[in-house]
Amino acid sequence: MKDHYDKKAYNPEFSWAFLHPKYWGTWLAVAIAALLCLLPHRTRRAMASTFAKRAVTFNSKANRRARVNLQMCFPDKSEAEREAMLLESYITAGSFLMGFAALSVRNRQWLEDNTVVRGEEHLTALKENGDSAILLVPHTWAIDIPAVLLASRGLPVSAMAKKQKNIVSDWLMHKQRVQYGGRVYERSGGIKPFIKSIREGYLGYYLPDEDLGAEHSVFVDFFATTKATIAGLGRLAKLSRAKIVPLYSIYNSETGKYEIDIYPPLSPFPLDTEEQDARLMNQCIEQYVTERPEQYMWILRLLKTRPEGGENPYRY
C-alpha cells in the first residue's frame, strides 16, 4: 500500500482539546449529520426543498452574494429566472449536505455504488502514457467527492487548502478527504510541495474559480462580467509536466447519486499568454455551469476583486 505521508503536507492529529465544551456543539452537529445521511435521499430532498424555500427569503450575506453573482453573470435573465436558479441551488446544496457524512459513515463499496463516473478513460490514458495530470475542478457543492472516489480507485489526489478556524471541523474534514489516500498542503507552505507530489504521480486538484486578489490574478471575461481569475496555470502545468483535465462534480438530488464528468485534457495548453489560459479556464466553467447551474456555489465571493480597483459588489 502506498505511503501517503509527507511531512510538508497538512497532517492534523486528534487532540484531547477537541473535547472541550466549546466544541460540544460541533460534535452534536456531527452526530445529527451522521443520522441524516442514513435517511432515504427522497426524504432529504423533501427536507431540503422546505428549507430552501425559507432560506431564499432570509436577509443574509450569502443570499446577497448569490444574487449579486447571478445578476452580474446573467443580466439577460429575468429576476424570476435568477431566483429559480438560486432556489434550485439551495435545494441541491441541502440535499447534498444532509448526506455528506455518508463519505465517513458508509464504506468504499457504498461510495462506488452511488457514484456515476463518465470519462475516466481520459485519466486512464494519461496514466498508461506515464503523464501527470492536474484536475480543473470548479466549486460545485459536491467538490470533495472526486478526490475521495478517485483515491478509493487507486488514483490519489494532491490538493492545496486553507485551514478551517474550527479545529474539530478541520480535523474531521481532513480525515474524510484523505481516508483512502492523498495529500493536502496548506497554501502558506508555498506551491513547491504540491508540484513535487504531482510529479510523483498524484492527481493535482486545482480550483480555477477562486478569487485570490488582483496580485495573483488576471482580469478576463466570466459569463457577462469580468473576473479576477487565478494566473499561472500554464506555468504550473509546465513545472509539474502535467496535462490539464477539466472535471465537473455533481450531486443529483433526483437520484441521490454523485456524478463525475471527466473531460479530455486541454489541448493545446498552455496558450500564448496568461490571459488566454485564464479565459480558457473560465470558458470551461461557463460550459459546465450553463448546463447545470444548480450545482454551482453561487454564495461564494466569486467577483469580489474588480478591475481597476473597482468597488467590492458585496459590500452593501
Secondary structure, 3 states (H helix, E strand, C coil): CCCCCCCCCCCCCCCHHHHCHHHHHHHHHHHHHHHHCCCCHHHHHHHHHHHHHHHCCCCCHHHHHHHHHHHHHCCCCCHHHHHHHHHHHHHHHHHHHHHCCHHHHCCHHHHHHCEEEECHHHHHHHHHCCCEEEEECCCECCCCHHHHHHHHCCCCEEEEECCCCCHHHHHHHHHHHCCCCCEEEEHHHCCHHHHHHHHCCCEEEECCCCCCCHHHEEEEEECCEEEEEECCHHHHHHHHCEEEEEEEEEEECCCCEEEEEECCCCCCCCCCCHHHHHHHHHHHHHHHHHHCHHHECCCCCCCCCCHHHCCCCCCC
